[in-house]
Structure formats: C-alpha cells, structure tokens
Amino acid sequence: MNIVRTKTGELIHATQIKEDEVYFCPECGEEVTKKVSRNGVVFFSHIPKKHRQEETIAHQEGKHLLLESLKSHGFHAELEPYVSSIEQIPDIVVTEGERAWCIEYQCSVIPTEEIVERTRHLGEAGMSVDWILGENYESHHKLTDTFSYLMKYHPQLGNFLIFFVNEEMIFHTQIKVKPRSQQMTFQVVRVPLLSFSWKKWRKIKTGTDFVMIQTLSVFSLIRKDSRKAIQENLLRSRKRGEARIIVSRDDEFFASLIGEN
C-alpha cells in the first residue's frame, strides 16, 4: 500500500513518511511496516502473521506495472487513492471524464465474501471493477467460489478469467468444469503487457455489443450462499447498458487487443 494513516489519523503517501513514526492501514487500522521493492519504490504492508492480506513485493510491483501501462496508453490512472465515501482503497482508479473505473490486482488468496463486498462498495461509489488475479490464483485448476464470482462469459471465448503474471496478461478461455471433481479445463492465451492495448480493451468492454457477466454454465455448481451475489452483479451489468460482442475467432479477438490504438 502507498497510503497510510498516522497516529493522528492523517492520510499520507509513503514518500512523506518519517523514519521514527508508526503508521497504520487506512482500512483495518492495524500497524504496517515499511518495505522497499527491487526498483527502490517505498511501500507498506501488514506485519507478517498479523493480517491475511500481507502485501507481497510481486503485488506491489505488479500494480506499478499495470499503472504505468495504463498511463502509457493515455489513461488518467491513480495508484491506491482513498475513497472516503466507502473507506476503501482500490489498487488503481482510472478516470475518464465524469466516469471512473478501477482495477483490483489480487495476488494473495482471500475469502470470496471479501471480494464480493469490495466490489459492492466500489459499485456504490459509482465505479465498476476489473479484477485481475495473480500467480497464486493462476496456478489453481479447480472451480472455487471466487472463480465462479469473477468468471466472465463471452459468446466466442466461453467462460474466462484474467490474470497478470510475469508481465503478461493471461486469459484462461473456454473454461469447462467437471461436475464431480470441479476440475477446470481451459485454453491459455498470453499477451505481453507491453503489447496489450487498454484502449481497445476498454472500447470492447464499453461497446454496445458487449456484456461482462458471471458464468451461467457453472451456476448450478455454485454454493447457494454465493448465487445471490452473482445474480446481483449480473443485474448491475445489465443496468449499465452493457451487451454482448461476437467475434469470428479467438485469435482475432486477442489480436484486436494488441497495438496502440
């Protein structure tokens, strides 16, 4: 995290800290510790064994890579702004005119309920959320409630998930689930971040022919207590006026995401 709270309750950036002061997480209030990434960036994380969401260097550096990539494509992006109305700090917020959307880059495995709550609160603040998962998730090949909640559907790509690992945007597409074992089978498409076009991705996502919806083909496999949240998220997508896009082939779809324009 780059924003911390002082003993007096003031929010400051990591670049403004004093070495002899104690700082706290703006969200949970627990004490945090200073760290320095390999490229010299100062940030804070929860003290080990004290918080389940301990921030790793990979997480911190990944957020910076995503941020710089967005900026290089002309987006007005901000790292970890504090949203006072919901007392929440999304990883990256992108502002386009009067509208804003955010990216949550989730590396450590956390409860699905927490992802649902964060998404709901950000929605209440008027921001849609793009969840991008890290290596700890990308290595899992069984259906989980988190995958069920974050999985999107595309008529051509089928059920899919998005990851960011080792400077690559990784898409698991055509996801299918074996009912008994809940083992997932899928195709993997890798797009280097340097070649990934955020503008084209956003144009596709916000177009009148596209909808980002939770997977319906595995809906019957999801625990009942998670279904309501998925249904609510789907309803919000429809209210935003999003619809579907159909492309002729997978390679054409991903080829459209490469390039500057």
Secondary structure by P-SEA (a helix, b strand, c coil): ccccccccccccccccccccbbbbccccccbbbbbbccccccccccccccccccccaaaaaaaaaaaaaaaaaccccccccccccccccccbbbbcccbbbbbbbccccccaaaaaaaaaaaaaaccccbbbbcccccccccccaaaaaabbbbcccccbbbbbccccccccccccccccccbbbbbbbbbbcccccaaaaaaaaacccccccccccccccccccaaaaaaaaaaaaaaabbbbbbbccaaaaaaaacccc
